[in-house]
Amino acid sequence: MTEMTMRTLGKNGPVVSALGMGCMAFRMGDDDSEKQAVRTLQSALDSGFSFLDTGDFYGSGQSEMLVGRALRGRRDSAFLSVKFGAQVDPNGRIIGLDGRPNSIKNFAAYSLKRLGVDIIDLYQPGRADPDVPYEETIGAIADLIKDGKVRYLGVSEVGADLLRRAHAVHPVTALEIEYSLASRFIEREILPTARELGIGVVAYRILAEGMLSGRLPQGQPPAGSNFLAPRMHGEHYTRNMATARVLEAMASSKGFTPAQLAMAWVLSRGDDIVPLAGISRPSRIMDNLTALEVRFTPLELAELDSAFAPDAIVGSRYPEFVLKWAAQ
């Protein structure tokens, strides 16, 4: 049985599991689905997943409530990362951002209540509010740290400039941002800046909406799909899925799944990177842990680097209305 390994989050940060658990998909529902969510979370903790990543806007607090239920009596097993700041309408669509200091302290109060904890380990704005100076947003989190309600400052989806500005107000422990074989834009400036400042990276969307999972059909998107990213539409989808065949062929030859190789590639980019795995049921936990067993030869890494060069995947990673809030 594969055992979880640990990594230090940032130069002077906490020690957490090398793989994080993304909790965005957990929602309240019928009794069986809620029990499965709690079982999945607790099984992940039992398997060594200490890093749990949620947000107050995930299901309008539903993810936090289920995480809180799973943590009853075992708070010390988890490192809680919480995002805030997205405004959503009753249908769950993001309609804006709120980075005002008073709002942040209000968000934190409700998150603490839903999670059933006294302190949040890592707290971060999900995006930078363009209408509020970033220093004010970060300053509010620094206040929460002084008050003992938050342990570490995180940021999410920001470029090198905002990363430096945040770090000047209070030391940043981690940057959560999209990073995968299919999305390597951070390698130009953002990742070098994070490393210069001693900031860890939490990588999300490591399977690029399933592009790197080996489970999607070639040619056209599956019927009824509702992909967010333009890179998963029409001709972009066709071309990108053809590129993904390189990963699938390598996975087959190595005896792993494409998803495991995609995760292992992110892990291979540095000990300062913690990829997030989306796990919906207990049976999938070992599939994700197995990624820790993957070892690439220099030739294999070179092949992946060539096939998934930064401009190889075509189409934006978010639609225009979201991309304006995302790091470039």
C-alpha positions as CSV (number, residue, x, y, z in Angstrom):
1,M,0.0,0.0,0.0
2,T,1.3,3.4,-1.0
3,E,1.9,5.7,1.9
4,M,1.5,9.5,1.8
5,T,4.7,11.6,1.8
6,M,4.9,15.1,3.3
7,R,6.1,18.4,2.0
8,T,6.9,21.8,3.6
9,L,4.5,24.5,2.3
10,G,6.8,27.4,1.5
11,K,10.2,28.1,2.9
12,N,9.1,28.5,6.5
13,G,5.6,27.1,6.4
14,P,3.9,24.0,7.8
15,V,4.5,20.4,6.9
16,V,1.5,19.0,4.9
17,S,0.6,16.0,2.8
18,A,2.3,16.0,-0.6
19,L,-1.2,15.6,-2.2
20,G,-4.0,17.9,-1.2
21,M,-7.7,17.1,-1.1
22,G,-9.9,19.4,-3.2
23,C,-13.3,19.7,-1.6
24,M,-15.1,21.9,-4.2
25,A,-17.5,19.1,-5.4
26,F,-18.9,18.3,-1.9
27,R,-22.5,19.4,-1.6
28,M,-25.4,18.8,0.8
29,G,-28.0,16.5,-0.6
30,D,-29.8,13.3,0.4
31,D,-28.6,11.4,3.4
32,D,-26.6,8.9,1.4
33,S,-24.6,11.4,-0.6
34,E,-23.8,13.4,2.5
35,K,-22.6,10.3,4.3
36,Q,-20.5,9.3,1.3
37,A,-18.9,12.8,1.3
38,V,-18.0,12.5,5.0
39,R,-16.7,8.9,4.5
40,T,-14.6,10.1,1.6
41,L,-13.1,12.9,3.6
42,Q,-12.4,10.7,6.7
43,S,-10.9,7.9,4.6
44,A,-8.7,10.5,2.9
45,L,-7.5,11.7,6.4
46,D,-6.9,8.1,7.4
47,S,-4.8,7.6,4.3
48,G,-2.6,10.6,5.1
49,F,-4.3,13.5,3.2
50,S,-3.9,16.3,5.7
51,F,-4.3,19.2,3.3
52,L,-8.0,19.9,2.8
53,D,-8.9,22.7,0.4
54,T,-12.3,24.3,0.5
55,G,-14.0,27.7,0.0
56,D,-16.9,29.6,1.5
57,F,-18.5,29.9,-1.9
58,Y,-18.3,26.2,-2.7
59,G,-21.9,25.4,-2.7
60,S,-22.5,28.6,-0.7
61,G,-21.0,27.0,2.4
62,Q,-22.1,23.4,1.8
63,S,-18.6,22.1,1.3
64,E,-17.4,23.8,4.5
65,M,-20.3,22.2,6.4
66,L,-19.4,18.7,5.2
67,V,-15.7,19.2,5.9
68,G,-16.7,20.3,9.4
69,R,-18.8,17.3,9.9
70,A,-15.9,15.0,8.8
71,L,-13.5,16.8,11.2
72,R,-15.5,16.3,14.4
73,G,-13.2,14.8,17.0
74,R,-10.2,14.9,14.6
75,R,-9.4,18.5,14.0
76,D,-5.7,17.9,14.5
77,S,-5.6,15.5,11.5
78,A,-6.3,18.3,9.0
79,F,-4.7,21.4,7.6
80,L,-7.6,23.6,6.5
81,S,-7.2,25.9,3.5
82,V,-10.1,28.2,2.9
83,K,-10.8,30.6,0.1
84,F,-13.2,33.5,0.3
85,G,-14.4,36.5,-1.7
86,A,-16.5,35.3,-4.6
87,Q,-20.0,36.6,-4.8
88,V,-22.5,34.2,-6.2
89,D,-26.1,34.4,-7.3
90,P,-28.9,32.0,-6.1
91,N,-28.0,29.7,-9.0
92,G,-24.3,29.5,-7.9
93,R,-22.9,31.7,-10.7
94,I,-20.0,34.0,-9.8
95,I,-21.2,37.6,-10.2
96,G,-18.4,39.5,-8.5
97,L,-15.7,39.7,-5.9
98,D,-15.5,41.3,-2.4
99,G,-12.1,42.0,-0.9
100,R,-13.2,44.7,1.6
101,P,-11.6,44.3,5.0
102,N,-14.9,44.2,6.9
103,S,-16.4,41.7,4.5
104,I,-13.3,39.4,5.0
105,K,-13.7,39.4,8.7
106,N,-17.4,38.6,8.3
107,F,-16.6,35.8,5.8
108,A,-14.1,34.3,8.3
109,A,-16.6,34.4,11.1
110,Y,-19.1,32.3,9.1
111,S,-16.5,29.9,7.8
112,L,-15.3,29.2,11.4
113,K,-18.9,28.5,12.4
114,R,-19.6,26.2,9.4
115,L,-16.3,24.3,9.8
116,G,-16.8,24.0,13.6
117,V,-13.2,25.1,14.3
118,D,-11.5,27.8,16.3
119,I,-8.9,28.7,13.7
120,I,-8.4,28.4,9.9
121,D,-4.9,27.2,9.0
122,L,-4.6,28.9,5.6
123,Y,-6.9,31.8,4.5
124,Q,-6.9,33.4,1.1
125,P,-8.9,35.5,-1.3
126,G,-10.1,33.4,-4.2
127,R,-9.3,36.3,-6.6
128,A,-8.1,39.8,-6.2
129,D,-11.0,42.3,-6.0
130,P,-10.1,45.0,-8.6
131,D,-12.1,47.6,-6.7
132,V,-10.1,47.2,-3.4
133,P,-6.4,47.9,-3.0
134,Y,-4.8,44.4,-2.5
135,E,-2.9,45.6,0.5
136,E,-6.2,46.3,2.3
137,T,-7.4,42.8,1.5
138,I,-4.2,41.2,2.7
139,G,-4.1,43.5,5.8
140,A,-7.5,42.2,6.9
141,I,-6.1,38.6,6.8
142,A,-3.0,39.8,8.8
143,D,-5.4,41.1,11.4
144,L,-7.1,37.8,11.6
145,I,-3.7,36.1,12.1
146,K,-3.0,38.6,14.9
147,D,-6.3,37.8,16.5
148,G,-5.6,34.0,16.4
149,K,-8.4,33.2,13.9
150,V,-6.0,32.3,11.0
151,R,-2.6,30.7,11.1
152,Y,-1.1,31.4,7.6
153,L,-1.7,33.8,4.8
154,G,-2.5,32.4,1.3
155,V,-3.3,34.0,-2.0
156,S,-4.9,32.6,-5.1
157,E,-4.8,33.3,-8.8
158,V,-2.5,36.3,-8.7
159,G,0.4,37.4,-10.9
160,A,4.0,38.2,-9.8
161,D,3.2,41.8,-9.0
162,L,0.3,41.1,-6.6
163,L,2.3,38.3,-5.1
164,R,5.1,40.7,-4.2
165,R,2.6,43.3,-2.9
166,A,0.9,40.8,-0.7
167,H,4.2,39.5,0.7
168,A,5.3,43.0,1.6
169,V,2.3,43.4,3.8
170,H,2.6,40.0,5.5
171,P,4.6,36.9,4.6
172,V,2.7,34.7,2.2
173,T,2.9,31.0,2.8
174,A,1.2,29.6,-0.3
175,L,-0.1,30.6,-3.7
176,E,-3.0,28.5,-5.1
177,I,-3.0,28.6,-8.8
178,E,-3.8,26.4,-11.8
179,Y,-0.8,24.4,-12.9
180,S,-0.6,21.2,-15.0
181,L,0.9,19.8,-18.2
182,A,-2.0,21.6,-20.0
183,S,-1.5,24.9,-18.2
184,R,2.1,26.0,-17.7
185,F,1.8,29.8,-17.8
186,I,3.2,30.2,-14.2
187,E,6.6,29.0,-15.3
188,R,7.4,32.3,-17.0
189,E,7.3,34.7,-14.0
190,I,4.9,33.6,-11.3
191,L,6.6,30.4,-10.2
192,P,10.1,32.0,-10.2
193,T,8.7,34.9,-8.1
194,A,7.1,32.5,-5.6
195,R,10.4,30.6,-5.2
196,E,12.4,33.8,-4.8
197,L,10.0,34.8,-1.9
198,G,9.9,31.3,-0.4
199,I,6.2,30.8,-1.2
200,G,4.8,27.3,-1.7
201,V,2.5,26.6,-4.6
202,V,-0.9,24.7,-4.4
203,A,-1.7,23.5,-7.8
204,Y,-5.4,23.0,-8.8
205,R,-7.0,21.7,-12.0
206,I,-4.1,19.4,-12.5
207,L,-6.2,17.2,-14.9
208,A,-7.4,20.3,-16.9
209,E,-11.1,19.5,-16.7
210,G,-10.4,15.9,-17.6
211,M,-8.3,16.5,-20.6
212,L,-5.4,14.7,-18.9
213,S,-7.5,12.0,-17.3
214,G,-7.6,9.5,-20.1
215,R,-11.4,9.2,-19.7
216,L,-12.7,11.6,-22.3
217,P,-13.4,10.7,-26.0
218,Q,-11.3,12.0,-28.8
219,G,-12.8,14.1,-31.6
220,Q,-15.7,16.0,-29.9
221,P,-16.7,16.7,-26.3
222,P,-19.1,14.1,-24.8
223,A,-22.8,14.8,-25.3
224,G,-24.3,16.9,-22.6
225,S,-20.9,18.2,-21.4
226,N,-20.9,21.6,-19.9
227,F,-17.2,22.5,-19.8
228,L,-16.2,25.9,-18.5
229,A,-12.9,26.4,-20.4
230,P,-12.9,27.4,-24.0
231,R,-10.0,25.0,-24.5
232,M,-12.5,22.2,-24.1
233,H,-14.9,23.4,-26.9
234,G,-15.0,22.6,-30.6
235,E,-11.8,22.5,-32.5
236,H,-9.8,23.4,-29.4
237,Y,-11.1,20.2,-27.8
238,T,-10.2,18.1,-30.8
239,R,-6.7,19.5,-31.1
240,N,-6.0,19.3,-27.3
241,M,-7.3,15.8,-26.9
242,A,-4.9,14.8,-29.7
243,T,-2.1,16.3,-27.8
244,A,-3.2,14.4,-24.7
245,R,-2.6,11.1,-26.5
246,V,1.1,11.4,-25.8
247,L,0.4,11.2,-22.0
248,E,-2.0,8.3,-22.6
249,A,0.6,6.3,-24.5
250,M,3.2,6.9,-21.9
251,A,0.9,5.9,-19.1
252,S,0.0,2.7,-20.9
253,S,3.7,1.8,-21.3
254,K,4.5,2.6,-17.7
255,G,1.5,0.7,-16.2
256,F,-0.2,3.7,-14.7
257,T,-3.3,5.8,-15.7
258,P,-2.9,9.1,-17.5
259,A,-4.4,10.9,-14.4
260,Q,-1.7,9.4,-12.2
261,L,1.0,10.5,-14.6
262,A,-0.5,14.0,-14.9
263,M,-0.4,14.3,-11.1
264,A,3.1,12.8,-10.8
265,W,4.3,15.4,-13.4
266,V,3.1,18.2,-11.1
267,L,4.8,16.6,-8.1
268,S,8.0,16.3,-10.1
269,R,8.2,20.1,-10.7
270,G,9.5,20.7,-7.2
271,D,9.1,19.8,-3.5
272,D,7.5,23.3,-3.0
273,I,4.4,22.3,-5.0
274,V,1.3,20.5,-3.6
275,P,-1.2,19.3,-6.2
276,L,-4.9,19.1,-5.3
277,A,-6.8,15.9,-6.1
278,G,-10.5,15.9,-6.5
279,I,-11.7,12.7,-4.9
280,S,-15.5,11.9,-4.8
281,R,-15.6,8.5,-3.1
282,P,-13.3,6.4,-0.9
283,S,-12.5,3.9,-3.6
284,R,-10.6,6.6,-5.5
285,I,-8.2,7.5,-2.7
286,M,-5.7,4.8,-3.5
287,D,-5.8,5.7,-7.3
288,N,-4.5,9.1,-6.3
289,L,-1.9,7.9,-3.8
290,T,-0.5,5.6,-6.5
291,A,0.7,8.7,-8.3
292,L,3.4,9.0,-5.6
293,E,5.0,5.8,-7.1
294,V,5.5,7.2,-10.5
295,R,9.1,8.0,-11.5
296,F,10.0,9.6,-14.8
297,T,13.2,9.1,-16.8
298,P,14.9,12.2,-18.2
299,L,13.8,11.1,-21.6
300,E,10.2,10.8,-20.6
301,L,10.2,14.2,-19.0
302,A,11.7,15.7,-22.2
303,E,9.0,14.0,-24.2
304,L,6.3,15.5,-22.1
305,D,8.0,18.9,-22.1
306,S,8.0,18.9,-25.8
307,A,4.5,17.6,-26.3
308,F,3.0,19.9,-23.7
309,A,5.1,23.0,-24.5
310,P,3.5,26.2,-23.0
311,D,1.8,27.0,-26.3
312,A,0.7,23.4,-27.2
313,I,-2.7,23.6,-25.6
314,V,-5.0,26.0,-27.5
315,G,-7.9,28.0,-26.1
316,S,-8.3,29.9,-22.8
317,R,-8.5,28.1,-19.5
318,Y,-11.5,30.2,-18.4
319,P,-14.3,32.1,-20.3
320,E,-13.7,35.8,-20.7
321,F,-15.9,36.8,-17.8
322,V,-13.8,34.7,-15.4
323,L,-10.4,35.2,-17.1
324,K,-10.5,38.9,-16.3
325,W,-10.1,37.9,-12.6
326,A,-7.5,35.2,-13.1
327,A,-3.7,35.4,-13.2
328,Q,-2.2,35.6,-16.6
